[in-house]
Amino acid sequence: MNESKFGLRCALLLGLAAYSTAVPAQQDAAHSVVLHAARLLEVGTGRLIAPGEILIDGERISAVGSTVAHPSGGQFIDLGNTTLLPGLIDAHVHLFLHPGAEDLQTVQESVPQRTIMAALAAKEDLMAGFTAERDMGTEGAESADTAVRRAIDAGLIPGPRLRVSGNAIDILGGHEDAVGFNPAQHILSNATYANGVDELVTAIRAQHKEGSDFVKIYETGLDEMRDGVLHAPYLYTVAELNAAVEEAARLGVVVAVHATAEPGTMYAARAGVASIDHATQLSDETMQLMKEKHIPAVPTFSLFEYLAEHAANPAEAQQARALFEYKAREFRKQINAGISFVVGSDVGPFPHGTQAREFELMVKYGMRPLAVLQADMLNGARLLGWEGQIGELKPGYYADIVAVPGNPLEDITAVEHVVFVMKGGIVARRSPPIGP
């Protein structure tokens, strides 16, 4: 057995063993649980309640306040000097990717192998506090994300609540078409080909049949910095995107796009997509359309930072750093323009479970900690279609709750050190209490 196969087998066995020993003792969420911590954040208002308590009955929250009823026979969990928050949301993940060459993962790894690794990635994300995620394309694994989502929903494996897209959709020669390979080898695209309206509609219908929750489309091609300005070709016209949005709406779902630069970002905004992911370059007209149509940007700083720090050679490193710096400057303009944001990291090309760095970067480049938390929890719940169900600590909401040390309004890096995770009333992770 070669080293890579042995490593994968060990990872799978360790992951399953850990889950089999941890879950049975926590499987029953029918009883009452009271969580107690030094603080509790009202995300909508920014008000800190101290101390903070939450009463959970089954999978939902029953009461929230500085003190709540303590039912006889219920469980009491003291989380010490922590702050209770709604579960974190990552609106841009790739469960079917791991660090390394993306095209080679599609070529060298089977879909069953990648599905096993996706299940392990989902667990890593949950343990880091992400109780809900949007998987933005399986990168060639077709509808395997539907299987992962269903296994999580059935309680067979641990992981976040998922919205999945199946394969992303791309044109021939587009962003995910393995253009660096010898064309004579006919290497498959990491996305589903759709050239023109008819093929777009067919692809959307096929993915919906296979269980997708939304549509992911690549709207811009490869990024290139020239004379300090980002350039990326658009892939679909406004008319084509309009057709995709219309077909998705017929099926009761939405379209999210990978779009980094003009005019692709403007075309996406004109078509009324649900989100513009990456959104590095947005013109004034595009931002005005986004505000009018309530289209958020999902910046994905973490991926851009990772690529700048892990480039294959000095030339690529210089290009990646220039793009990252450009993105930071443009982000400040977007904040000043008043568009809305959702937190998404693009985790997958970098290690799963580490993506809370995104919160820190969004603060570093211009947002207040509370604004980032609201972008994540309030805007994220809305984008994923779970508004009124997750994203706040309120009676009737799912008991998706995390605890972080200290006060994230003062130090946003607290979300990178989650010590307690509950999803749907079931404890997924619990560290020893933190003292005064």
C-alpha positions as CSV (number, residue, x, y, z in Angstrom):
1,M,0.0,0.0,0.0
2,N,1.5,3.4,-1.0
3,E,1.9,6.2,1.5
4,S,-1.0,8.3,0.3
5,K,-3.5,5.4,0.4
6,F,-2.2,4.3,3.8
7,G,-2.6,7.9,5.1
8,L,-6.2,8.1,3.7
9,R,-7.1,4.8,5.3
10,C,-5.7,5.8,8.7
11,A,-7.5,9.2,8.6
12,L,-10.8,7.5,7.8
13,L,-10.4,4.8,10.5
14,L,-9.4,7.4,13.1
15,G,-12.3,9.7,12.1
16,L,-14.9,6.9,12.3
17,A,-13.4,5.7,15.6
18,A,-13.6,9.1,17.2
19,Y,-17.2,9.6,16.0
20,S,-18.3,6.1,17.2
21,T,-17.0,6.8,20.7
22,A,-18.2,10.4,21.0
23,V,-21.7,10.3,19.5
24,P,-23.6,7.6,21.5
25,A,-23.3,9.5,24.8
26,Q,-24.7,12.7,23.2
27,Q,-27.2,11.2,20.8
28,D,-30.3,12.0,22.8
29,A,-31.3,15.6,22.4
30,A,-34.8,15.2,23.8
31,H,-34.0,16.4,27.3
32,S,-33.5,19.9,28.5
33,V,-30.1,21.5,28.6
34,V,-29.0,24.9,30.2
35,L,-25.9,26.5,28.9
36,H,-24.3,29.1,31.2
37,A,-21.4,31.4,30.3
38,A,-20.0,34.8,31.4
39,R,-21.5,36.5,28.3
40,L,-24.0,36.0,25.6
41,L,-24.1,38.1,22.4
42,E,-27.3,39.4,20.9
43,V,-26.0,39.5,17.3
44,G,-28.8,41.7,16.0
45,T,-28.2,44.5,18.5
46,G,-24.7,44.0,19.5
47,R,-25.7,43.8,23.2
48,L,-23.8,41.6,25.5
49,I,-25.8,39.9,28.2
50,A,-23.7,39.1,31.3
51,P,-24.0,36.4,32.5
52,G,-25.7,34.6,29.7
53,E,-27.9,31.5,29.8
54,I,-29.7,29.5,27.1
55,L,-32.4,26.8,27.7
56,I,-32.5,24.1,25.0
57,D,-35.4,21.7,24.7
58,G,-34.7,19.0,22.1
59,E,-33.1,20.6,19.0
60,R,-34.3,24.1,19.6
61,I,-33.8,27.1,21.9
62,S,-36.6,27.7,24.5
63,A,-35.3,30.7,26.4
64,V,-32.4,33.1,26.4
65,G,-31.4,35.7,29.1
66,S,-29.1,36.4,32.0
67,T,-30.9,33.6,33.7
68,V,-33.4,31.0,32.5
69,A,-35.5,28.3,34.1
70,H,-33.5,25.2,35.2
71,P,-35.9,22.2,34.6
72,S,-35.6,19.4,37.1
73,G,-33.6,16.6,35.6
74,G,-32.1,18.7,32.9
75,Q,-28.5,19.0,32.2
76,F,-26.5,22.1,33.2
77,I,-23.3,23.0,31.4
78,D,-21.1,25.8,32.8
79,L,-18.8,27.2,30.1
80,G,-17.0,29.6,32.3
81,N,-15.4,32.8,31.0
82,T,-16.7,32.5,27.5
83,T,-19.1,34.2,25.2
84,L,-22.1,32.3,23.7
85,L,-22.7,32.9,20.0
86,P,-24.8,31.4,17.3
87,G,-23.0,28.7,15.3
88,L,-20.6,30.1,12.7
89,I,-21.6,30.0,9.1
90,D,-19.3,29.6,6.1
91,A,-21.0,30.5,2.9
92,H,-18.2,29.4,0.6
93,V,-16.6,26.0,1.2
94,H,-15.3,23.1,-0.9
95,L,-15.6,19.9,1.1
96,F,-14.3,17.9,-1.8
97,L,-11.0,19.8,-2.0
98,H,-7.8,19.7,0.1
99,P,-4.5,21.5,-0.1
100,G,-2.7,20.6,-3.3
101,A,-3.2,20.9,-7.1
102,E,-7.0,21.0,-7.7
103,D,-6.9,19.6,-11.2
104,L,-4.7,16.7,-10.0
105,Q,-7.2,15.8,-7.3
106,T,-9.8,15.3,-9.9
107,V,-7.5,13.2,-12.1
108,Q,-5.8,11.1,-9.4
109,E,-8.5,10.6,-6.8
110,S,-11.6,8.6,-7.3
111,V,-15.0,10.1,-6.4
112,P,-15.4,7.5,-3.5
113,Q,-12.1,8.5,-2.1
114,R,-13.0,12.2,-2.4
115,T,-16.3,11.6,-0.8
116,I,-14.7,10.0,2.3
117,M,-12.3,12.9,2.6
118,A,-15.3,15.3,2.2
119,A,-17.0,13.6,5.2
120,L,-13.8,14.1,7.2
121,A,-13.6,17.7,6.1
122,A,-17.2,18.3,7.2
123,K,-16.4,17.0,10.7
124,E,-13.3,19.3,10.9
125,D,-15.4,22.3,10.0
126,L,-18.1,21.4,12.6
127,M,-15.5,21.0,15.3
128,A,-14.2,24.5,14.5
129,G,-17.7,25.9,15.2
130,F,-19.2,26.0,11.7
131,T,-22.7,24.6,12.1
132,A,-23.9,25.7,8.7
133,E,-22.1,25.9,5.3
134,R,-22.7,26.3,1.6
135,D,-20.7,23.9,-0.5
136,M,-19.8,25.8,-3.7
137,G,-19.1,23.0,-6.0
138,T,-17.7,19.5,-5.8
139,E,-14.9,20.2,-8.3
140,G,-15.7,17.2,-10.6
141,A,-17.4,14.9,-8.0
142,E,-20.8,15.6,-9.5
143,S,-23.6,15.2,-6.9
144,A,-21.6,13.4,-4.3
145,D,-22.1,16.4,-1.9
146,T,-25.8,15.3,-1.9
147,A,-24.8,12.0,-0.3
148,V,-22.7,13.8,2.3
149,R,-25.5,16.2,3.1
150,R,-28.0,13.4,3.5
151,A,-25.7,11.4,5.7
152,I,-25.2,14.4,8.0
153,D,-29.0,15.1,8.1
154,A,-29.6,11.4,9.0
155,G,-27.1,11.6,11.9
156,L,-24.8,9.0,10.3
157,I,-21.8,11.3,10.2
158,P,-21.0,14.6,12.0
159,G,-21.0,17.9,10.0
160,P,-22.7,21.2,9.5
161,R,-26.1,21.9,8.0
162,L,-25.3,22.0,4.3
163,R,-26.6,23.7,1.2
164,V,-25.0,22.0,-1.8
165,S,-24.7,22.8,-5.5
166,G,-23.3,19.6,-7.0
167,N,-20.8,20.4,-9.7
168,A,-20.3,24.1,-10.5
169,I,-21.2,25.1,-14.1
170,D,-18.6,26.4,-16.5
171,I,-18.0,27.0,-20.2
172,L,-15.6,25.1,-22.5
173,G,-12.2,26.6,-21.8
174,G,-13.4,28.4,-18.7
175,H,-12.2,28.8,-15.1
176,E,-12.2,25.1,-14.1
177,D,-11.4,23.5,-17.5
178,A,-7.9,22.2,-16.7
179,V,-6.5,24.4,-19.4
180,G,-2.9,23.8,-18.3
181,F,-3.0,20.2,-19.4
182,N,-2.2,18.8,-22.9
183,P,-5.5,19.2,-24.8
184,A,-5.0,15.8,-26.5
185,Q,-5.4,14.1,-23.1
186,H,-9.0,15.3,-22.9
187,I,-8.8,15.9,-19.1
188,L,-12.2,16.4,-17.7
189,S,-13.3,19.8,-16.4
190,N,-13.7,20.2,-12.7
191,A,-17.1,21.7,-13.5
192,T,-20.1,20.8,-15.7
193,Y,-19.9,22.2,-19.2
194,A,-22.7,24.5,-20.3
195,N,-22.2,26.5,-23.5
196,G,-25.2,28.7,-24.1
197,V,-28.7,29.0,-22.7
198,D,-30.0,25.5,-23.7
199,E,-27.0,23.7,-22.0
200,L,-27.3,25.9,-18.9
201,V,-30.9,25.0,-18.5
202,T,-30.2,21.3,-19.0
203,A,-27.3,21.4,-16.5
204,I,-29.5,23.1,-13.9
205,R,-32.3,20.6,-14.4
206,A,-29.9,17.6,-14.1
207,Q,-28.3,18.9,-10.9
208,H,-31.7,19.7,-9.4
209,K,-32.8,16.1,-10.1
210,E,-29.6,14.9,-8.3
211,G,-30.4,16.9,-5.2
212,S,-28.7,20.3,-5.5
213,D,-30.0,23.1,-3.3
214,F,-28.8,26.0,-5.5
215,V,-26.8,26.6,-8.7
216,K,-23.1,27.6,-8.7
217,I,-21.8,29.2,-11.9
218,Y,-18.4,30.4,-12.9
219,E,-18.9,33.9,-14.4
220,T,-15.2,34.9,-14.7
221,G,-12.1,33.1,-15.9
222,L,-8.6,33.1,-14.6
223,D,-7.4,36.3,-12.8
224,E,-4.5,38.3,-14.0
225,M,-2.9,41.5,-12.6
226,R,-1.7,43.9,-15.4
227,D,-0.3,47.3,-14.5
228,G,-1.8,47.0,-11.0
229,V,-5.3,46.3,-12.2
230,L,-7.2,43.0,-12.1
231,H,-8.4,41.5,-15.4
232,A,-10.6,38.4,-15.8
233,P,-12.7,37.5,-18.8
234,Y,-16.4,37.1,-18.4
235,L,-17.8,33.6,-19.3
236,Y,-21.5,34.2,-19.6
237,T,-23.5,37.0,-21.1
238,V,-26.3,38.8,-19.2
239,A,-28.8,37.0,-21.3
240,E,-27.3,33.6,-20.4
241,L,-27.2,34.5,-16.7
242,N,-30.8,35.7,-16.9
243,A,-31.9,32.4,-18.3
244,A,-30.0,30.5,-15.5
245,V,-31.6,32.7,-12.8
246,E,-35.0,32.2,-14.3
247,E,-34.7,28.5,-14.6
248,A,-33.4,28.2,-11.0
249,A,-36.3,30.3,-9.8
250,R,-38.7,28.0,-11.6
251,L,-37.2,25.2,-9.4
252,G,-37.4,27.3,-6.3
253,V,-33.6,27.8,-5.9
254,V,-31.1,30.5,-6.6
255,V,-27.9,31.1,-8.5
256,A,-24.5,32.0,-6.9
257,V,-21.6,33.0,-9.0
258,H,-17.8,33.0,-8.9
259,A,-17.1,36.5,-10.2
260,T,-13.9,38.5,-9.5
261,A,-13.8,41.3,-12.0
262,E,-15.7,43.6,-14.4
263,P,-17.7,43.2,-16.5
264,G,-18.5,39.8,-15.2
265,T,-19.5,41.1,-11.8
266,M,-21.8,43.7,-13.4
267,Y,-23.4,41.0,-15.6
268,A,-24.1,38.9,-12.5
269,A,-25.6,41.8,-10.6
270,R,-27.8,42.7,-13.6
271,A,-29.1,39.2,-13.7
272,G,-30.0,39.3,-10.0
273,V,-27.9,36.4,-8.7
274,A,-28.1,35.5,-5.0
275,S,-24.5,36.3,-4.2
276,I,-21.3,37.4,-6.0
277,D,-18.4,35.4,-4.5
278,H,-14.9,36.8,-4.4
279,A,-16.2,40.1,-5.8
280,T,-12.7,41.5,-5.9
281,Q,-13.4,44.2,-8.5
282,L,-16.8,46.0,-8.4
283,S,-17.6,49.1,-10.3
284,D,-19.8,51.9,-8.8
285,E,-22.7,50.8,-11.1
286,T,-22.3,47.2,-10.0
287,M,-22.3,48.1,-6.3
288,Q,-25.4,50.3,-6.8
289,L,-27.2,47.3,-8.5
290,M,-26.1,45.0,-5.6
291,K,-27.6,47.4,-3.1
292,E,-30.8,47.8,-5.0
293,K,-31.2,44.0,-5.5
294,H,-29.9,43.0,-2.0
295,I,-27.0,41.0,-3.5
296,P,-24.2,40.4,-1.0
297,A,-20.5,40.0,-1.8
298,V,-18.7,37.0,-0.3
299,P,-15.0,38.2,-0.2
300,T,-13.1,34.9,0.6
301,F,-10.0,36.7,1.8
302,S,-8.6,33.5,3.4
303,L,-8.0,31.8,0.1
304,F,-6.3,34.8,-1.4
305,E,-4.0,35.1,1.6
306,Y,-3.2,31.4,1.5
307,L,-2.4,31.4,-2.2
308,A,-0.1,34.4,-1.7
309,E,1.7,32.6,1.1
310,H,2.0,29.2,-0.6
311,A,2.8,30.0,-4.2
312,A,4.8,27.5,-6.3
313,N,7.5,29.9,-7.3
314,P,8.6,33.6,-6.8
315,A,6.7,34.8,-9.9
316,E,3.4,33.3,-8.8
317,A,4.0,34.6,-5.3
318,Q,4.5,38.2,-6.6
319,Q,1.3,37.9,-8.7
320,A,-0.7,36.5,-5.8
321,R,0.5,39.2,-3.4
322,A,-0.3,41.9,-5.8
323,L,-3.8,40.5,-6.2
324,F,-4.3,40.2,-2.5
325,E,-3.2,43.8,-1.9
326,Y,-5.5,45.0,-4.7
327,K,-8.4,43.0,-3.2
328,A,-7.8,44.7,0.2
329,R,-7.9,48.2,-1.3
330,E,-11.1,47.4,-3.3
331,F,-12.7,45.9,-0.2
332,R,-12.4,49.2,1.6
333,K,-14.2,50.9,-1.3
334,Q,-17.0,48.3,-1.1
335,I,-17.4,49.0,2.6
336,N,-17.7,52.7,2.0
337,A,-20.2,52.1,-0.8
338,G,-22.5,50.3,1.7
339,I,-22.9,46.9,0.0
340,S,-23.7,44.0,2.2
341,F,-21.4,41.1,2.9
342,V,-21.6,37.4,3.9
343,V,-18.6,35.6,5.4
344,G,-17.2,32.8,3.2
345,S,-13.7,31.5,3.2
346,D,-13.3,29.2,0.1
347,V,-11.8,26.6,2.4
348,G,-10.7,23.4,0.8
349,P,-7.5,24.6,-1.1
350,F,-6.4,25.4,2.5
351,P,-7.0,23.1,5.5
352,H,-10.6,22.6,6.7
353,G,-11.3,23.8,10.2
354,T,-9.0,26.8,9.9
355,Q,-11.3,29.1,8.0
356,A,-12.3,31.3,11.0
357,R,-9.3,33.4,9.9
358,E,-11.8,35.0,7.5
359,F,-13.4,36.9,10.3
360,E,-10.0,38.3,11.3
361,L,-9.1,39.4,7.8
362,M,-12.4,41.2,7.2
363,V,-11.8,43.2,10.4
364,K,-8.2,43.8,9.5
365,Y,-9.2,45.3,6.1
366,G,-12.0,47.6,7.4
367,M,-15.0,46.1,9.1
368,R,-15.9,46.3,12.7
369,P,-16.1,43.0,14.6
370,L,-19.8,43.3,15.2
371,A,-20.4,44.0,11.5
372,V,-18.5,40.9,10.5
373,L,-20.4,38.8,13.0
374,Q,-23.7,40.2,11.6
375,A,-22.5,39.5,8.1
376,D,-21.8,36.0,9.0
377,M,-24.8,35.1,11.1
378,L,-27.6,37.3,10.0
379,N,-26.7,37.7,6.3
380,G,-25.4,34.2,6.1
381,A,-28.6,32.6,7.4
382,R,-30.6,34.7,4.9
383,L,-28.3,33.7,2.0
384,L,-28.5,30.0,2.9
385,G,-32.3,30.1,3.2
386,W,-32.4,29.5,6.9
387,E,-33.4,33.0,8.1
388,G,-35.5,32.7,11.3
389,Q,-34.0,29.2,11.9
390,I,-30.3,29.8,12.6
391,G,-27.9,32.8,13.0
392,E,-29.4,34.2,16.2
393,L,-29.9,33.0,19.8
394,K,-33.6,33.3,20.0
395,P,-36.5,31.0,21.2
396,G,-37.6,28.8,18.4
397,Y,-34.3,28.8,16.6
398,Y,-32.2,25.7,16.2
399,A,-29.8,25.2,19.1
400,D,-26.8,25.8,16.9
401,I,-24.5,27.4,19.5
402,V,-20.8,27.9,20.0
403,A,-18.7,29.4,22.9
404,V,-15.5,31.3,22.4
405,P,-13.0,32.6,25.0
406,G,-13.1,36.3,25.9
407,N,-15.2,38.9,24.0
408,P,-15.2,38.7,20.2
409,L,-16.4,42.3,20.0
410,E,-13.1,43.3,21.5
411,D,-11.0,40.6,19.8
412,I,-12.5,39.0,16.8
413,T,-9.8,36.3,16.8
414,A,-11.8,34.6,19.6
415,V,-13.8,32.9,16.9
416,E,-10.7,31.1,15.9
417,H,-10.6,29.3,19.3
418,V,-14.0,27.8,19.7
419,V,-14.2,25.7,22.8
420,F,-17.8,24.4,22.6
421,V,-20.0,23.4,19.7
422,M,-23.7,22.4,19.8
423,K,-25.7,21.7,16.7
424,G,-29.4,21.0,16.9
425,G,-29.2,20.5,20.7
426,I,-26.5,17.9,20.5
427,V,-23.0,18.7,21.9
428,A,-20.4,18.1,19.2
429,R,-17.4,19.5,21.0
430,R,-16.8,20.5,24.6
431,S,-13.5,21.7,26.1
432,P,-12.8,22.1,29.8
433,P,-14.4,25.3,31.3
434,I,-12.4,28.5,31.1
435,G,-11.9,30.2,34.5
436,P,-12.2,33.9,35.3
